[in-house]
């Protein structure tokens, strides 16, 4: 799967393209053409125009959480951020770059995030993290950016 370049895209299929001079005429079954942000967008100041520096994400973002320092945690069924393969959970730094020091390999969807002091609690439908058994709940130490040896006897997926 290849990420599409950021830019403008219609909200439906295109059936006709015609270039005349420097103008491209586009027709199809769509209602508008807007900025293609990927599955996550930052809308500063309550506006409708996305921050074009926010990284392009591919996959389903199911939960977001501010990190308390100007960055964000994104969870879900995430496959890529920019050109980097990712697996379910990412941290976007305050400078709007992917935190490549925090890339856990989670084998299924992340539905819930909670931040308590320097610990990120993660819930979802996963049964493994970094190839090791971890059913539905996990905790990460943000100082070390590693999974903590913490576990609860959870019987099923965590959605909230």
C-alpha positions, 0 to 999 in steps of 0.5 A: 500500500502506498500513501497518496501525496498530501494535497487536494482530493474530492470526496467521491469518485472522479470520472472525467479529467481534462486539461486545458492550458494550466487548468485541470477540469475534474468531473465525477460523483463528488460534492467538493474538493478539499485537502487530503489529510489522511486519517488524522488532522490537526485543526488549529484555533478551532478552524476548518483548515488543517495544519499542513505540517501534521504527519499523514496517517494511513489506517483508522484512528480510533482514539487520540490523547494529548501527551501534555507537552504539545504532542499527541498519542494516536491509537487504532488500526494505524498502518503508516505515518508518512513512510514509516510502518506502524502498528496500532499506536503512535506518538506525534511529537510537539514538532509534528514529527513521528516519535520513532523512539516509541513504535510498539508492535501491537497486533490488533486495534487500540480503542482506549488511551489514558495518561497518568503521570508518566504512564500511558495505559492502552486498551484494545483488542490486542493479544500481543505487543512486540511479539509477547503475550499481552491481553487487551490492556498494557502500560507504557513508561513514557520516560523509558518508552517501553512496555511496563511489566503490568497486567490485569486479568482482562477477559475481553477487549477494552473499548473505553 
